[in-house]
Amino acid sequence: MDHTEFAVAPYILATETDGGLVLLCVPTVDPDYPTDHLRPRNCQYFVYDALARKLHQLPQPGFQHRLSQRSLAIMRKPNKSSKNTSNHVSLRPHVHGEAEAEADFVVAAQSYIFWGKESPHICIYDSAIKTWSNKPVVMGSSYPDHHLPSKTLAIGGINGTVAWVDLWHNIIFCDVLAKRPKLRYLKLPSEPRDRGFNPRSVRDIAVFGNTIKYVAMLLRPDDTSSSKVPSCRWMATAWSIDKSRHASAKDWRMVCKLDSTRIMVDAAGTAASFPTLSSLCGSLPTLSLQNDAIVYFLAKIDFSPRQRTAWVLAVDMKNETVEQVVEFPAERTYCVAEGYDASRISAYLQPAPGRKQIHKRPGVSLLKSPSKKHTGDVDAMVE
């Protein structure tokens, strides 16, 4: 395929929890509908298997398996030869010969019209038989009034559990490999303050072994209708919950809470031209996948599409410290809803011949430890 056939740049739809599988969407141009590139008929789906180092093109789901692209999730099928039937998901190192034994995977999504149907179903692609199929699900008696998937999590386990996350409201769990999946619901711990924008701009969620972590931002908490100058102050709260089938909303635990005016930054050796942290607007919180207290934030002078300069801050939520910072090319980032995402696929990548692998947090440069705590304003950001 020639690159001129791409209506927009290919993008990632979903990844497996341990990063070994990546589901990609490649929108193409239909000559009869040149501006209709987001329609399912113009979307080609690919799966990159980092374990087997193969790229698979999926057949078109077609109208019979019309699905909700927002709810697409991907996971590897459980190894039938394994005696471990728990729901624990762990990072698997690459082992020679393992790819052939665990190559099969499934892609699952809600049907295009899912809520309100008498007989709702999910759409499933099974790589073992290379076909799409529909599977009915049981809604349960207390399904939520509001749910629009904004992120998916591959929980895994013997039943192939998928979590559809509405970052404003709740999580819906579905055992996609069960004969008759029954949906389970979990309310998120924080209520939305403003639903007029993409929730990914201010919230994120991720799986770490037997734990689900969740972070929510509150932008401009001290703004009032009488404010003449918008504040860049923001707050972030991190939560966690055990990945139990019987977890309820009361089981969420607040891990830490952060106020941007209390963040420590080492100002040694910074460029005078860099803006102060208090003059930057924070957004797009992204949980570190190294199971630590780090959350990445995208910082911009303002959120307008014309603003092309941005920085990614690696903030230690517990210590209220900017650990690392890097300039981020935001030319192709519209506002803050979609700029970057996190994945564990780097665990499968090998350094090029003659290059040594550097064991540090990828993608950002290290900062010195702060010599003292700065409350309120700080001098500058560090390159």
Buried (B, 14 or more C-beta within 10 A) or exposed (E): EEEEEBBEEBEEBBBBBBBBBBBBBBBBBBEEEEEEBEEBEBBBBBBBBBBBEEEBEBEEBEEEBBBBBBBBBBBBBBEEEEEEEEBEBEEBEBEEEBBEEBBBBBBBBBBBEBBEEEEBBBBBBBBEEEEBEBBEBEBEEEBBEEBBBBBBBBBBBBBBBBBBBBBBBBBBBBBBBBEEBEBBBBBBBBEBEEEEBBBBBBBBBBBBEBEBBBBBBBBBEEEEEEEEEEBBBBBBBBBBBEBEEEBEEEEBEEBBEBBBBEBBBBBEEBEEEBBBBBEBBBBBBBBBBEEBBBBBBBBBBEBEEEBEEBBBBBBBBEBBBBBBBBBBEBEEBEBBBBBBEBBBBEBBEEEEEEEEEEEEBEEBEEBEEBEEEBEEEBBBBBE
